[in-house]
């Protein structure tokens, strides 16, 4: 079997789930199962080392992020308990969790995250990496993970750029919503209602941190631009203090057929 478990493998083995917490638990359980059947690291002596290391790289204190460590740690602890005690997927193995904070001054940091990822690889040599979730840190760390042939599981990284056919991210598993899927959904809406003339996209953007609104609308814009050759797609960003009248005027000018 390949040294990296693909999303297709995980999806095929995932049961029907009723809530997001169960999704996280099942995803982790299946990833760990994949890790048990992959070839062990070449330098590892299986008769001595029976520890699987889960490295976590997430914001430590900012609860604004859905993937912050205080939000994720209970689910991760429950999943490990379930794997070790209920499902007994890893007989003879102990699971160890190590954590590093990806924040700088209370926000996701594109600078801190890759440095902490290198520290985790150098000092702990993990078997799987959880996080980051914010787009810019996730992109940097995911490229390292691909180079290290290390599975990276994240509930974030929603940007369109994390395409499954991109070799930079072929060890990345995203368990949360993605801009790619949202773009496909909006494309289906346009096909269903035969909206084929114009599309006006309005979004809020603050050019700092992980810019969630920008990346969400990017997925919609690129999907529409790709699927409809004759569709005119226009977008307008507005800051918090923007006059609502100018946004309405933009919609009038760009969202109606001539």
ABEGO torsion letter per residue (X at the ends): XBABBBAAAAAAABBBBABAAAAAAAAAAAAAAAAAABBBBAABBAAABABBBBBBBBBAABAABAABAAAAAAAAAAAAAAAAAAAGABBGBBBBBBBBBABBGGBBBAAAAAAAAAAAAAAAGBABBBOBABAAAAAAAAAAAAAAGBBBBBABGABAABBAABAAAAABBBABBBAAAAAAAAAAAAAAAGBAABBBBBBBBBBBEAGAAAAAAAAAAAAAAAABAABBBBBBBBBAABBAAAAAAAAAAAABBX
